[in-house]
Amino acid sequence: MANKQKILIVDDDANIAELISLYLTKECFDTMIVGDGESALNAVSSFEPNLILLDLMLPGIDGYQVCREVRSRSSVPIIMLSAKGEIFDKVLGLELGADDYMEKPFDSKELVARVKAVLRRCKPAPAVPSKPSVECVEYEGLTVNKTNYSVIYLGNTVDMPPKELELLYFLASSPNHVFSREQLLDQIWGYEYIGDTRTVDVHIKRLREKIKDYANWKIATIWGIGYKFEVR
């Protein structure tokens, strides 16, 4: 029997945390609950979760800082939970590296569905021994390998969460082809994704911070439409 996937629940409200744990346990997940940011950071190393449910309003180290610290050393998927529903809070969470954002109060069935969806999206495709083909695109100064989920830029390995790498690979695989935000959302996040096109903009921004324009290629914005990997 396959090992259960592990979910780290970070919430200082014990009642909410226990309720979340109950629903996830019924879906055959293994859960761990912590109530503050420092404990969450320690649990990432000791528990090695497959996904983190992260409340933002935590004692001590808040959820934003926890997300920033976790993302600096791991690509484990993170779903933020917060009573803050403003666009600014959602965008900030995504910019810091969260994979999804849910407002409180939330429906338990929707939470479980989002957990499963994020885990599916962030799971690399299994290797197929009978087909040893490698999904890789190369340009001068840049190699994006979707088979082993690695990016080499100017000779250095660039740490990159799965969705950022998949977005870069998709664009670079079709040079000079313009894709709308909706097309990119469908291709990378899938039709099941519950979100909006700002997610694409946030991920493009993070890619540009890591992968700067090169002499003969760049990630270009096509105003009013979307983006393309421009090769000159």
Buried (B, 14 or more C-beta within 10 A) or exposed (E): EEEBBBBBBBBBBEEBBEBBBEBBEEEEBBBBBBBBBEBBBEBBEEBEBBBBBBBBBBEEBBBBBBBBBBBEEBBBBBBBBBEBEEEEBBBBBBBBBBBBBBBBEEEBEEBBBBBBBBBEBBEEEEEEEEEEEEEBBEBEBBBBBBEEBBBBBEEEEBBBBBBBBBBBBBBBBEBEEBBBBEBBBEBBBEEEBEBEEBBBBBBBEBBEEEBEEBEEBBBBBEEEEBBBBBBE
